[in-house]
Amino acid sequence: MQLAPAALNLPDGLAPYRRTADFASETIPAALLRDHSTKPGVWGLIHVAEGALRYSVTDPRRQPGERLLSPGGPPGIVEPTILHHVAPIGPVRFHVEFWRAADAS
């Protein structure tokens, strides 16, 4: 099941403020493999550099959905406070970039 169109674009007025280290299949933090969310006002972009990663939205406030993320494809977009998790599909390397309102400090 694909993610809803609203979850496929960042809203205007956001700016990146932090990025994780690269994660590989064997170094993905356990917290990312189970349901978790970002803080209010914080969006995430999941960028896959190698392999494939399944990104699933499980929050009851959204229709359940998932996307297969891969290099060269669009990033996975994480909405603020919405429950989600990832699962590697074989060997993978990825990072997450965090965005918030450009005027936030």
Steps between C-alpha positions, in 0.01 A plus 500: 500500500644838401518802729237770466596795273509741798797304636701540180591872520660731754304818570647838407703697754712214638877481522734211585660519845647157578607177333569155641811300427472241226335179618572158351289185536697395807514846662138614477392610848234266641272800559473560123388140442195538725228766504630844594431862406666837468421794727231755414616721212784266399491331161742233378639404162629144472774483235612155380851488354525123442255212501134528594304598809131447573343811660166429671252747650299335779344798678123467555459864387610403148401229259759220538752497220850417397759588239810324382784755509806458278790707362396745232137493612324763706577505872258370759320794661425474870222722632527649849365278783382228257593142600718319250788252473751372247620152403806420288449288192841332494816711530422872519664833577291810582476814712222725628496876452284701742312817397301760694368853450775718358454755781521236779812496714 
